[in-house]
Amino acid sequence: MRATILSGIVFLLISLSGTIEAQDIKYGVILGLDASNFHWQIEGELGDAVTSTSPRISLNFNVYLAYRSNSFWGLAVEPGFVMKGVSYENGSVLKLNYLQIPILGEFYLNDKLALSIGPELAYLVNEQFFQNFELSGALGINYNVYGNFDIGLKYSRGLTYFVKTQIVNQEGYQEFGTIFNQYFQVFGRFRF
């Protein structure tokens, strides 16, 4: 499955490369501040009773490679490192570190404002008890502040769960749940 997805992405990038001109390609770095938390899906009556977590505030670092067509669309690839996880009520923190590759379609509303949407592939590098591979959907907005400096907001939510768990409710019944990562990000992007 992973090999099929990655092969498709490579094929798409190679097929686009025949029509890309050098002046249409931009690259740079992205630094951001993330607020990550879990999205729980519980089968049963327990519902929101287990969501006693707070967002984990952390940093991310990505490089940026983008192609902009002569019309209103473009394609951006942003490989990098993101820290996800949660903070618990008792003060402990679950730290999940991922290598990620967002592949985003960019839609330019004007010269300064763009919307981005697409998949985000991620690989968990520091934990062995959870699913290592994660597929997420990302949605964002970017604003060109001045010259080669942009600011933006992005929301990403896991489409694949990173852990499936059993929970015992107050009556002693076992309920099953899946937990997905999600995060909001505010970032600055400097393009060369």
Phi, psi and omega in degrees: 000309180298318181296323179295315179297311181296322178297319178297320179294315179298317179299317179299314181294320179293319181292328176286334186295336179293336183252001182273134174258150186302324184288349179269357182258131176238151176216161182178200180232151179234130173238132184218167176242126185247148168238104184252151178205178178263153168245118184262139168237110185251132174269108181133198187267354187293318174051236186283357183295339183260002185267043182273055177240158175245156179299146172264125177267127184208181183249159170223156177222127179223155166263165189225128175225121186220147173242133175242126179286176178283352178255220189264004186237165177202178179225131180233139174239130187230067180294144180179203186232130178226143178252122179243181178136195181216164170249135180264163181301330182279003177097349178284158184230132172265118183253117179243116182255128184237143161269131186228156175223089172287135176239105192242134167279132180248134182237113187273118178279330173199193183290343184248338189239132180220145172258146178228144180208143178164181180279158177227116177266135182218149179232121180286125187253348188240001180232145181249355185264359183240170174298131182281321184266137179226134173247126181233165170250136182237145178221131183211172175223136182235141178231127177279110183285309182197129175055248183257018181246124179241155168238158181197168174234143179218142172240134178228135179228134179296133174264338173249142180285154176256347173204143173246133189224160173250136181232137176261122181279184186295332179275359179089006179275142176276134174238151183250143180215158174238147183239131180243147173279150170208151177205152169255145183221136168245134187215161170244140182230125176251122181258139179266000000 
